[in-house]
Amino acid sequence: MIVVHHLNNSRSQRVLWMLEELELPYTIRRYERNKATMLAPPELRAVHPLGKSPVIEDEGLVIAESGAIVEYLVDKAGGRMGAPQDRAGALRYRMFVHYAEGSVMPPLLLKLVMSRVPIMGKIALKRIQPMIDVHLDYIESELAKRPWFAGEDLTAADVMMSFPLEAARSRAGLDTSRPHTIAWLDRVQARPAYQRALAAGGPYAYA
Ligand SMILES: N[C@@H](CCC(=O)N[C@@H](CS)C(=O)NCC(=O)O)C(=O)O
């Protein structure tokens, strides 16, 4: 059975969501962030040298990185939640799977870090928010064209995009002025599988 190493309020929540969508059996090992530093506890390093969440174990393999994990799960589920058949949809799928961690998360993380730095942090924040807004505007324009990131159906690309957009709603000004993105987030969070993942994962600050 798949073991999910789950850190509270973290990207591993989206792995739980995907497992629930695919109805794959799993168990959870829980880790709590240090309340002062917000870092993962050292025990996660014993699972994988990076000590980050998510990490899963399955069939004797230890797999880190959300993108690699969701692609592994698509394979394991025989292609379910994978790329659409059409070429344009398949390219969008691949793009958004990578874009979530590669492009959207870095300025969001920078904002989080700078918001904790006195004085210079405030100056930096003025430059970071416009970087985030470029992404939020692009995402809004894409979701105005189709219900899910890759096309007509929910895919792993949506799973990947859920964490940055939840984080953006919580701390980077994503609100109803971008109605398609908010409607997408509400649709995601209303899904029974998402709700089951929340119940399994425990308190989650972004839902
Ligand atoms: N790109 C990686 C990022 C992993 C990551 O930074 N995870 C955060 C949780 S959202 C973490 O483990 N933070 C605690 C720490 O760095 O100690 C992924 O998507 O898996």
The ligand as a MOL file (V3000), in Angstrom:
LIG
                    3D

  0  0  0     0  0            999 V3000
M  V30 BEGIN CTAB
M  V30 COUNTS 20 19 0 0 0
M  V30 BEGIN ATOM
M  V30 1 N 8.8920 21.3370 -5.2060 0
M  V30 2 C 8.7100 20.5040 -4.0410 0
M  V30 3 C 8.6090 21.3920 -2.8200 0
M  V30 4 C 8.6030 20.6190 -1.5260 0
M  V30 5 C 8.4720 21.5690 -0.3350 0
M  V30 6 O 9.1420 22.6080 -0.2580 0
M  V30 7 N 7.6040 21.2030 0.6170 0
M  V30 8 C 7.3660 22.0220 1.7710 0
M  V30 9 C 5.9350 21.8480 2.2440 0
M  V30 10 S 4.7520 22.6980 1.2800 0
M  V30 11 C 8.2060 21.5410 2.9460 0
M  V30 12 O 8.4440 20.3690 3.0950 0
M  V30 13 N 8.5710 22.4950 3.8250 0
M  V30 14 C 9.2090 22.2080 5.0610 0
M  V30 15 C 10.7020 22.3770 5.0390 0
M  V30 16 O 11.2240 22.9090 4.0330 0
M  V30 17 O 11.3390 22.0150 6.0190 0
M  V30 18 C 7.4440 19.6500 -4.2350 0
M  V30 19 O 6.5340 20.1000 -4.9410 0
M  V30 20 O 7.3710 18.5370 -3.7310 0
M  V30 END ATOM
M  V30 BEGIN BOND
M  V30 1 1 1 2
M  V30 2 1 2 3
M  V30 3 1 2 18
M  V30 4 1 3 4
M  V30 5 1 4 5
M  V30 6 2 5 6
M  V30 7 1 5 7
M  V30 8 1 7 8
M  V30 9 1 8 9
M  V30 10 1 8 11
M  V30 11 1 9 10
M  V30 12 2 11 12
M  V30 13 1 11 13
M  V30 14 1 13 14
M  V30 15 1 14 15
M  V30 16 2 15 16
M  V30 17 1 15 17
M  V30 18 2 18 19
M  V30 19 1 18 20
M  V30 END BOND
M  V30 END CTAB
M  END
